[in-house]
Amino acid sequence: MMKYLTTDNTSGAVRLKDIPEAAYAAFYDDLAAKLADPRYHVAHYFALPDEGRMRFYCLLLDDQTGQLLVTSHSTEYYDDTALPSLTALHAQMHPFERDITERYGIRFDGQPWPKPLRFPAERYDRRSSMDNYPFYTMQGHSLHEVNVGPIHAGIIEPGAFRFICNGEQVLHLEIALGYQHRGVERAFETTANRLRQACLAEAVAGDSAVAHAAAFAETVERLTGFERPAQLDRERAVALELERMAMQIADTGALSTDVGYQLGQVACEALRTMTINTTQAWCGNRFGKGLVRPQGTDHPLTAEKAAMIRRNVGEIARRYGEVWRDIASSPTLLARFEQCGTVPREEMLRIGGVGQAARASGVGRDLRATHPSGSYAKCLHHEPVVEEQGDVMARLAVRCREVLQSARYVDRLVAIYEEKYAAAENPCPRPDYTSPLQASTLSFGLVEGWRGEICHVALTDAAGRIAAYRIKDPSLHNWMALALAVRGEGISDFPICNKSFNLSYCGHDL
């Protein structure tokens, strides 16, 4: 049996020399067998040049035991031999293998979808461009293609949607991204300024600034050996849950807009504003930028801010609960949302779906429950919100229930602060941007953002500098879920299907 280094989301970083290295055949056989069991899914899989060869790192999550299994394999850098594709057996591997091929030219034999993933500026094949993206085609006199994007109305970021339709019915949707060439991961590697890196993390996906900043902070804290004080951990959890509330409320309003439910739209716009204004009153930024920093915070809670947060969140939850009851009792809305854009549980498992989209299809993946750390392990004991239908209504129901759940979590965490910490002058330390990082080490940050599972991975060199940084936003897997959701639907259903996922272009275009 192949060896893994076993750790979890409460442990520290791991030395590179301690990560087992297997032959690819053993890696392939063992991972293929494990991924056949729904308890396992891949948090990240990537390759890096390593002294004249390519070394591949895999982080595998066991959702039953809470363990994180780390292993690797390698190949000679100039070896042109194609590796057997794991995607051929497990579709969840497709973005990882496509990314490795695009970056380094490594081929995977039997890869059923060998297409560019992001078009990064430093891609291996410079002839590959958006102009010659190989869109899937179908032939037939009754078929036609509809192209949406890459330029969209308003402030939506670029992405191309190519529909193949028979009349109004969508037979296939292909989504092509990678227009932005952002170079975010590379920017982490080219600056040693940790404050700048923290700001970069907040910009990975602007609507998930707190979640990505928290993943970066956890990654760095593991590299420095820092143990978060309980109150710092609780405040970080409050920030994460406020972000979750704000975005789930915003999406409820967006879905209401798309079906002409004006009361839900305006109510959610007001409540979302109230939520982000609460965050702004805490830290000075509506999206929580500047709130999460490695090893400390510049915006510790005070008695006044704690009271404000509890008061506002209680009012938001009360009013949002009324919106949810109206939606759930409206025959018109239910008729529009139910049995539309369905992704069955089996398909969501196959593609490695995560977050609220997966939970709406009966896949209870939620790092707060399966791989808890800090407050989620010690005082919240999170129970994932799961629906079974996998349709637009199920994805909306997960959102609505999670808003009310997050409000309860915020109230509980702030109540603990008021009970234990209000008398202390400053129970949270200030950020530390200068602590040395462990050398030749792999570190990770696993955070359940409002969209789902976020994974940051950093590898340091012999001098303790970040030599490589890899990011996985939940949208990486869930874009495929959107493509599956619209198959067989009318093309007019695409807007509400799209809104029911609300995936991140920039979170994908790293």
Disulfide bonds with the S-S distance in Angstrom:
none
